[in-house]
């Protein structure tokens, strides 16, 4: 294993990179738009009754979904569904590309095929968002607190407006995420989730210290918790930068009177190729069938209530399902991102080979062998990082914002964004060097 060392950001170069500054400003303004929308409530909702119900359910599935939506669900705003329907739709489409030959062929067509797959993902997002929005509207009509209903006037009109509003909010966030990716800095979808988590961190810390002040948590435990969070961040940074380098050798070849090739390169295989995708996908899968159940307030069918009970945070079934989904998506997403057969074929076409391995099938098998064992370590690392805080959340009422999933998302998004900023800075510096070389050449 080796660690990818990244050079520090050159501040003087940053002040001259106007394109990068414009991208950063665009990203900031887009995230501000998201945060403003997270406070626009749905029409026809009594906010006081809703606040009482949300505070009562803060330790369950509702709390996790509220964290991923940046507090939008707790306030029942136009972005209450957040970006989760899009993530679920992406899972389904990516699974279909493995099963369906037509989608697999589309994926191989390059840019045009990718656009077609993105279009299918958008259609699936609207469909899933409509189903979830209808479930939310029906669930809201059945919620009450001390005789007061959450919905001021229930009926068909409320359901229709709720579905249209929530679907529109999800589609807008999907579009906003794509705009950030294309015109800003970083992955737009990840940044939207990141901004929602970061916005809730101050209040989460305040609630933790308040628990210590009232005696619910001991000061020693809070100190241990903060040290654990810092240590968790250090472990995440270390593991995310760790990679296995496979040496690739290129033979020498003679062209005319000159010799070319003979140099060696390497293929960096990250320990965690899937990044933050497994915990986000695992959370969305667990939340999707429980979206309606979390709003039933004990009035739904018995089997729905049993599922909600057994899938509570810290319960054995929830932890087992969470670990199983994380491991599955670690292997699945790694297989989607890195294709050993395709990589081996590319090496063979370019004349490259791995020492001790024959080009072609033997090279592909070796790459698959190494990648599988690396992914086992990566899946174990993500499972530990995400599951251990879940136990603390269930046992000691620690806020969700201090959980492993939220910390993993925040650290990964920060690292990815910094990497993209460095890439833009390096590109700007290279452009400056090329311009200087051309001016000197003209002289």
C-alpha positions as CSV (number, residue, x, y, z in Angstrom):
1,X,0.0,0.0,0.0
2,X,1.1,3.6,-0.6
3,X,-0.3,7.0,0.1
4,X,-0.9,9.5,-2.7
5,X,0.8,12.7,-1.5
6,X,-0.8,15.9,-2.8
7,X,1.1,19.2,-3.0
8,X,-0.3,22.2,-1.1
9,X,-2.4,24.7,-2.8
10,X,-0.5,27.7,-4.2
11,X,-2.4,30.8,-3.0
12,X,-0.6,33.2,-5.4
13,X,-1.7,31.0,-8.3
14,X,-5.3,30.9,-6.9
15,X,-5.6,34.7,-7.0
16,X,-4.7,34.7,-10.7
17,X,-7.0,31.8,-11.7
18,X,-10.2,33.7,-12.5
19,X,-11.9,30.7,-14.0
20,X,-11.4,28.7,-10.8
21,X,-12.7,31.6,-8.7
22,X,-15.8,31.9,-10.9
23,X,-16.4,28.1,-10.5
24,X,-16.1,28.4,-6.7
25,X,-18.5,31.4,-6.6
26,X,-21.0,29.5,-8.7
27,X,-20.7,26.5,-6.4
28,X,-21.2,28.7,-3.3
29,X,-24.2,30.4,-4.7
30,X,-25.8,27.1,-5.8
31,X,-25.4,25.7,-2.3
32,X,-26.9,28.9,-0.8
33,X,-29.9,28.4,-3.1
34,X,-30.2,24.8,-1.7
35,X,-30.0,26.0,1.9
36,X,-32.7,28.7,1.3
37,X,-35.0,26.1,-0.2
38,X,-34.5,23.9,2.8
39,X,-36.5,26.5,4.8
40,X,-39.5,26.9,2.4
41,X,-42.3,24.8,4.0
42,X,-44.9,22.7,2.2
43,X,-48.3,24.4,1.9
44,X,-51.0,23.2,4.3
45,X,-48.7,22.1,7.2
46,X,-48.9,23.1,10.8
47,X,-45.2,23.7,11.7
48,X,-45.7,23.6,15.5
49,X,-47.4,20.1,15.5
50,X,-44.8,18.8,13.0
51,X,-41.9,20.1,15.1
52,X,-43.3,18.2,18.2
53,X,-43.5,15.0,16.2
54,X,-40.1,15.3,14.6
55,X,-38.5,15.9,18.0
56,X,-40.2,12.8,19.3
57,X,-38.9,10.7,16.4
58,X,-35.4,12.2,16.2
59,X,-33.7,9.0,17.3
60,X,-35.2,6.8,14.6
61,X,-35.2,6.5,10.8
62,X,-36.6,10.0,10.6
63,X,-33.5,11.4,12.2
64,X,-31.2,9.7,9.7
65,X,-33.3,10.9,6.7
66,X,-33.4,14.3,8.2
67,X,-29.6,14.4,8.4
68,X,-29.2,13.4,4.8
69,X,-31.7,16.0,3.7
70,X,-30.0,18.8,5.6
71,X,-32.9,19.2,8.0
72,X,-35.5,19.6,5.1
73,X,-37.5,16.6,6.2
74,X,-37.8,17.8,9.8
75,X,-39.1,21.1,8.6
76,X,-41.1,19.4,5.8
77,X,-39.9,21.8,3.2
78,X,-40.0,21.6,-0.6
79,X,-36.7,19.7,-0.5
80,X,-38.0,17.1,2.0
81,X,-37.1,14.2,-0.2
82,X,-33.7,15.7,-0.9
83,X,-31.7,13.9,-3.5
84,X,-32.4,10.4,-2.3
85,X,-34.8,9.4,-5.2
86,X,-32.0,10.3,-7.6
87,X,-29.6,8.1,-5.7
88,X,-32.0,5.2,-5.6
89,X,-32.7,5.7,-9.4
90,X,-29.0,5.6,-10.1
91,X,-28.7,2.3,-8.2
92,X,-31.4,0.8,-10.2
93,X,-30.0,2.0,-13.6
94,X,-26.5,0.8,-12.7
95,X,-27.9,-2.6,-11.7
96,X,-29.8,-2.7,-15.0
97,X,-26.6,-2.0,-17.0
98,X,-25.2,-5.2,-15.7
99,X,-28.4,-7.2,-16.4
100,X,-29.6,-5.6,-19.6
101,X,-27.6,-6.0,-22.8
102,X,-29.1,-2.9,-24.4
103,X,-28.1,-0.7,-21.5
104,X,-24.6,-2.3,-21.5
105,X,-24.2,-1.5,-25.1
106,X,-25.4,2.1,-24.4
107,X,-22.7,2.4,-21.8
108,X,-20.0,1.4,-24.3
109,X,-21.2,4.0,-26.9
110,X,-19.3,6.8,-25.1
111,X,-20.8,10.2,-24.5
112,X,-24.0,9.7,-26.4
113,X,-24.7,6.5,-24.5
114,X,-23.9,8.2,-21.2
115,X,-26.4,10.9,-22.0
116,X,-29.1,8.3,-22.8
117,X,-28.5,6.5,-19.5
118,X,-28.6,9.8,-17.6
119,X,-32.0,10.5,-19.3
120,X,-33.3,7.1,-18.1
121,X,-32.0,7.9,-14.6
122,X,-34.0,11.2,-14.6
123,X,-37.2,9.5,-15.6
124,X,-36.7,6.9,-12.9
125,X,-36.0,9.7,-10.4
126,X,-39.3,11.4,-11.2
127,X,-41.2,8.1,-10.9
128,X,-39.6,7.2,-7.5
129,X,-40.0,10.7,-6.2
130,X,-43.7,10.6,-7.1
131,X,-44.2,7.4,-5.2
132,X,-42.4,8.6,-2.1
133,X,-44.1,12.0,-2.2
134,X,-47.5,10.3,-2.3
135,X,-46.5,8.2,0.6
136,X,-45.4,11.3,2.5
137,X,-48.7,13.1,1.8
138,X,-50.8,10.1,3.0
139,X,-48.5,9.7,6.1
140,X,-48.8,13.4,6.9
141,X,-52.6,13.2,6.9
142,X,-52.4,10.5,9.5
143,X,-50.0,12.3,11.9
144,X,-51.3,14.2,14.9
145,X,-50.0,15.3,18.3
146,X,-52.3,15.7,21.3
147,X,-55.4,15.9,19.1
148,X,-53.9,18.4,16.6
149,X,-53.3,17.3,13.0
150,X,-50.2,18.1,11.1
151,X,-52.2,18.7,7.9
152,X,-54.5,21.7,8.2
153,X,-57.0,20.5,5.6
154,X,-56.6,16.9,4.4
155,X,-57.9,15.7,1.0
156,X,-57.1,15.2,-2.6
157,X,-55.9,18.8,-3.2
158,X,-53.3,18.5,-0.4
159,X,-52.0,15.2,-1.8
160,X,-51.8,16.6,-5.3
161,X,-50.0,19.8,-4.2
162,X,-47.6,17.8,-2.0
163,X,-46.7,15.3,-4.7
164,X,-46.1,18.1,-7.3
165,X,-44.1,20.2,-4.8
166,X,-41.9,17.4,-3.5
167,X,-41.2,16.0,-7.0
168,X,-40.4,19.4,-8.3
169,X,-38.0,20.0,-5.3
170,X,-36.2,16.7,-6.1
171,X,-35.9,17.4,-9.8
172,X,-34.6,20.9,-9.1
173,X,-31.9,19.5,-6.7
174,X,-31.0,16.9,-9.4
175,X,-30.6,19.8,-11.9
176,X,-28.7,21.9,-9.4
177,X,-26.3,19.1,-8.7
178,X,-25.6,18.6,-12.4
179,X,-25.0,22.4,-12.8
180,X,-22.5,22.3,-9.9
181,X,-20.7,19.4,-11.5
182,X,-20.4,21.0,-14.9
183,X,-20.0,24.7,-14.0
184,X,-18.7,24.5,-10.4
185,X,-16.1,22.6,-8.4
186,X,-16.7,19.0,-7.1
187,X,-19.4,16.5,-7.5
188,X,-22.7,18.3,-7.3
189,X,-24.8,15.6,-5.7
190,X,-22.2,14.9,-3.0
191,X,-21.8,18.6,-2.3
192,X,-25.5,19.0,-1.8
193,X,-25.5,16.2,0.8
194,X,-22.3,17.6,2.3
195,X,-23.7,21.1,2.7
196,X,-26.8,19.8,4.5
197,X,-24.7,17.8,6.9
198,X,-22.3,20.6,7.6
199,X,-25.2,23.0,8.2
200,X,-26.4,20.7,11.0
201,X,-23.0,20.2,12.7
202,X,-23.2,23.3,14.9
203,X,-26.6,22.4,16.3
204,X,-25.5,18.8,16.8
205,X,-22.5,19.9,18.8
206,X,-24.6,22.3,20.8
207,X,-27.1,19.4,21.6
208,X,-24.2,17.2,22.7
209,X,-22.8,19.8,25.1
210,X,-26.3,20.4,26.4
211,X,-26.6,16.7,27.2
212,X,-23.4,17.1,29.1
213,X,-24.6,20.1,31.0
214,X,-27.8,18.4,32.0
215,X,-26.0,15.3,33.1
216,X,-27.4,13.0,30.5
217,X,-23.8,12.5,29.2
218,X,-20.7,12.7,31.4
219,X,-18.0,15.2,30.5
220,X,-15.5,12.4,30.2
221,X,-17.7,10.6,27.6
222,X,-18.0,13.8,25.6
223,X,-14.2,14.2,25.6
224,X,-13.8,10.6,24.5
225,X,-16.4,11.2,21.8
226,X,-14.6,14.2,20.4
227,X,-11.3,12.4,20.5
228,X,-12.9,9.5,18.7
229,X,-14.4,11.8,16.0
230,X,-10.9,13.3,15.4
231,X,-9.3,9.9,15.3
232,X,-12.1,8.7,12.9
233,X,-11.3,11.6,10.6
234,X,-7.6,10.7,10.6
235,X,-8.4,7.1,9.8
236,X,-10.7,8.1,7.0
237,X,-8.0,10.4,5.4
238,X,-5.4,7.7,5.7
239,X,-7.5,4.9,4.3
240,X,-8.9,7.1,1.5
241,X,-5.5,8.0,0.3
242,X,-4.1,4.5,0.5
243,X,-3.7,2.6,-2.8
244,X,-2.0,-0.5,-4.2
245,X,0.4,0.3,-7.1
246,X,0.8,-2.4,-9.7
247,X,3.9,-1.8,-11.8
248,X,3.4,-1.8,-15.6
249,X,6.5,-2.3,-17.8
250,X,6.7,-1.1,-21.5
251,X,9.2,-2.8,-23.8
252,X,11.7,-0.9,-25.8
253,X,11.1,-0.4,-29.5
254,X,13.2,1.1,-32.3
255,X,11.8,3.7,-34.7
256,X,14.4,4.6,-37.2
257,X,17.6,5.3,-35.3
258,X,15.9,6.1,-32.0
259,X,14.8,3.9,-29.2
260,X,11.5,4.5,-27.5
261,X,9.8,2.9,-24.5
262,X,11.4,0.8,-21.9
263,X,10.0,3.0,-19.1
264,X,7.8,1.7,-16.3
265,X,4.5,3.1,-15.0
266,X,1.9,1.9,-12.4
267,X,-1.8,1.4,-12.0
268,X,-3.0,2.8,-8.7
269,X,-5.8,0.7,-7.2
270,X,-7.5,2.6,-4.3
271,X,-8.3,0.7,-1.1
272,X,-11.8,2.3,-1.3
273,X,-12.6,2.6,-4.9
274,X,-16.3,3.1,-4.3
275,X,-15.8,6.2,-2.1
276,X,-18.9,7.5,-0.2
277,X,-21.3,5.6,-2.5
278,X,-21.7,2.4,-0.4
279,X,-23.0,4.1,2.8
280,X,-25.2,6.6,0.9
281,X,-26.7,3.8,-1.3
282,X,-27.1,1.5,1.8
283,X,-28.9,4.3,3.7
284,X,-31.2,5.1,0.7
285,X,-32.1,1.4,0.3
286,X,-32.9,1.1,4.0
287,X,-34.9,4.3,3.9
288,X,-36.9,3.7,0.8
289,X,-39.3,1.0,2.1
290,X,-39.5,2.8,5.5
291,X,-40.4,6.2,4.2
292,X,-44.1,5.6,4.6
293,X,-43.7,3.6,7.8
294,X,-41.8,6.4,9.5
295,X,-44.8,8.7,9.1
296,X,-47.6,6.3,10.1
297,X,-47.3,7.2,13.8
298,X,-48.3,3.7,14.9
299,X,-51.5,3.6,12.8
300,X,-50.2,1.5,9.9
301,X,-50.4,-2.3,9.5
302,X,-48.8,-4.5,12.1
303,X,-46.1,-5.8,9.7
304,X,-45.1,-2.2,8.8
305,X,-44.7,-1.4,12.5
306,X,-42.7,-4.5,13.1
307,X,-40.3,-3.6,10.2
308,X,-39.9,-0.1,11.7
309,X,-39.2,-1.6,15.2
310,X,-36.6,-4.2,14.0
311,X,-34.9,-1.8,11.7
312,X,-34.3,0.9,14.4
313,X,-30.8,2.2,14.9
314,X,-28.6,-0.1,16.9
315,X,-30.9,-3.1,16.4
316,X,-29.1,-6.3,15.2
317,X,-31.2,-6.5,12.1
318,X,-30.5,-2.9,11.1
319,X,-26.8,-3.4,11.6
320,X,-26.7,-6.6,9.7
321,X,-28.6,-5.1,6.8
322,X,-26.4,-2.0,6.8
323,X,-23.2,-4.0,6.8
324,X,-24.5,-6.4,4.1
325,X,-25.6,-3.4,1.8
326,X,-22.3,-1.6,2.4
327,X,-20.2,-4.7,1.4
328,X,-22.5,-5.4,-1.6
329,X,-22.2,-1.8,-2.9
330,X,-18.4,-1.7,-2.3
331,X,-18.0,-4.7,-4.6
332,X,-20.7,-3.6,-7.1
333,X,-19.6,-0.1,-7.5
334,X,-15.9,-1.1,-7.7
335,X,-16.9,-3.5,-10.5
336,X,-18.7,-0.7,-12.3
337,X,-15.8,1.7,-12.0
338,X,-12.9,-0.6,-12.8
339,X,-13.1,-3.4,-15.4
340,X,-10.0,-5.7,-15.2
341,X,-10.7,-7.2,-18.6
342,X,-10.9,-3.8,-20.3
343,X,-7.8,-2.6,-18.5
344,X,-5.8,-5.7,-19.5
345,X,-6.9,-5.3,-23.1
346,X,-5.8,-1.6,-23.1
347,X,-2.4,-2.6,-21.7
348,X,-2.0,-5.3,-24.3
349,X,-2.8,-2.8,-27.1
350,X,-0.3,-0.3,-25.8
351,X,2.4,-2.9,-25.4
352,X,2.4,-2.8,-21.6
353,X,2.6,-5.8,-19.3
354,X,2.8,-6.7,-15.6
355,X,6.0,-8.5,-14.7
356,X,5.4,-12.2,-14.3
357,X,2.0,-12.1,-15.9
358,X,1.1,-12.8,-19.5
359,X,-0.8,-10.1,-21.4
360,X,-4.5,-10.6,-21.8
361,X,-6.5,-13.1,-19.7
362,X,-3.7,-13.8,-17.1
363,X,-3.3,-10.0,-16.5
364,X,-7.1,-9.5,-16.1
365,X,-7.3,-12.4,-13.6
366,X,-4.4,-10.9,-11.6
367,X,-6.0,-7.5,-11.5
368,X,-9.3,-9.0,-10.4
369,X,-7.4,-11.0,-7.8
370,X,-5.7,-7.9,-6.3
371,X,-8.8,-5.7,-6.6
372,X,-11.0,-8.2,-4.8
373,X,-8.8,-8.5,-1.8
374,X,-8.3,-4.7,-1.7
375,X,-12.1,-4.3,-1.8
376,X,-12.5,-6.7,1.1
377,X,-10.3,-4.4,3.2
378,X,-12.1,-1.3,2.0
379,X,-15.6,-2.8,2.7
380,X,-14.4,-3.8,6.2
381,X,-13.1,-0.3,6.8
382,X,-16.3,1.5,5.7
383,X,-18.4,-1.0,7.7
384,X,-16.5,-0.3,10.9
385,X,-16.5,3.5,10.3
386,X,-20.2,3.6,9.7
387,X,-21.5,0.9,12.2
388,X,-19.6,1.8,15.4
389,X,-21.1,5.3,15.6
390,X,-24.5,3.8,15.0
391,X,-24.2,1.9,18.2
392,X,-23.3,5.1,20.1
393,X,-26.3,6.8,18.5
394,X,-28.6,4.2,19.7
395,X,-27.1,3.7,23.2
396,X,-26.2,7.3,24.1
397,X,-28.5,9.5,21.9
398,X,-25.5,11.0,20.1
399,X,-26.7,13.2,17.2
400,X,-26.8,11.7,13.7
401,X,-24.5,14.4,12.5
402,X,-21.6,12.9,14.5
403,X,-22.2,9.4,12.9
404,X,-19.8,7.5,10.7
405,X,-21.7,8.0,7.5
406,X,-21.9,11.8,7.9
407,X,-18.2,12.1,8.8
408,X,-17.2,9.8,5.9
409,X,-19.2,11.9,3.5
410,X,-17.8,15.2,4.8
411,X,-14.2,14.1,4.7
412,X,-14.4,12.5,1.2
413,X,-16.2,15.4,-0.3
414,X,-13.6,17.8,1.1
415,X,-10.8,15.7,-0.2
416,X,-12.3,15.4,-3.7
417,X,-13.1,19.1,-3.9
418,X,-9.5,20.0,-2.8
419,X,-8.2,17.6,-5.5
420,X,-10.3,19.3,-8.2
421,X,-9.2,22.8,-7.0
422,X,-5.6,21.6,-7.3
423,X,-6.3,20.2,-10.8
424,X,-7.7,23.6,-12.0
425,X,-4.7,25.4,-10.4
426,X,-2.2,23.1,-12.2
427,X,-4.1,23.5,-15.5
428,X,-3.9,27.3,-15.0
429,X,-0.2,27.2,-14.3
430,X,0.5,25.0,-17.3
431,X,-1.5,27.5,-19.5
432,X,0.6,30.3,-18.2
433,X,3.9,28.5,-18.9
434,X,2.7,27.7,-22.5
435,X,1.9,31.3,-23.1
436,X,5.3,32.4,-21.9
437,X,7.0,29.8,-24.1
438,X,5.1,31.1,-27.1
439,X,6.0,34.7,-26.4
440,X,9.7,33.8,-26.1
441,X,9.5,31.8,-29.3
442,X,8.2,34.8,-31.2
443,X,11.1,36.9,-30.0
